[in-house]
Amino acid sequence: MARKKPNAKKSAPTPPKKAASKRKSAKPAAAPLTLPLGPRDGEVLLTEMARRLEMTVQSCGAWCRRPGAPVRVEGKHVYVRAAEFLRWREKQLVQEAVRRAMPSVSLDQARTRKEIAHAEMAELTVAEKRGEVVTIEDYVDAIDRVLVRIAARLRAIPIRLAHLGDDVELAAELEVERVITEMNRFDEDVLEDPDEDEDETNRVDGDDRDDDED
């Protein structure tokens, strides 16, 4: 009699392996490449500006780094507004020359000068009240009054000489008007150039001596 084989245990089928999903890490987007825009209207490169000024690039660069310099920096490039830069640099040079020419005064020296100036003003005020000094305006007014009186006296001379004849009276009138004209120039010429008035006086004195000798 045939024997039955025992039933073999059927193993559960293994599920198929899922393929591992490979996740790729997203790479950051590359920044767009920016190229220099180049010089704009009226601009030149630093090297060109240095060539125009006949100086080294280092010296010109030092000027460009000063506050207020009309330049534009774009990356490693320095663009200079040529015409404006020339005017700006010229102004800077003038200001530096003025500063060098001005004497350096310390704070103590400035205070001393101020105190001396106040003291001198006080002395002038006291002298003016005492009548020891006069202002330029008062002096000019006094000179004008004197000249007016002298002119009136001079114009009376031809009338007093009228009895000597018409020729004498006419000659006197011409001489008087010449003298008055010179007097009217007194406040304009003599005060500005006293040496010229002294020369004129010496010349007149010399002419008078020549007349006496004749």
Secondary structure, 3 states (H helix, E strand, C coil): CCCCCCCCCCCCCCCCCCCCCCCCCCCCCCCCCCCCCCCCCCEEEHHHHHHHHCCCHHHHHHHHCCCCCCEEEECCEEEEEHHHHHHHHHHHHHHHHHHHHCCCCCHHHHHHHHHHHHHHHHHHHHHHHCCCCCCHHHHHHHHHHHHHHHHHHHHCHHHHCHHHCHHHHHHHHHHHHHHHHHHHCHHHHHCCCHHHHHHHHHHHHHHHHHHHHC
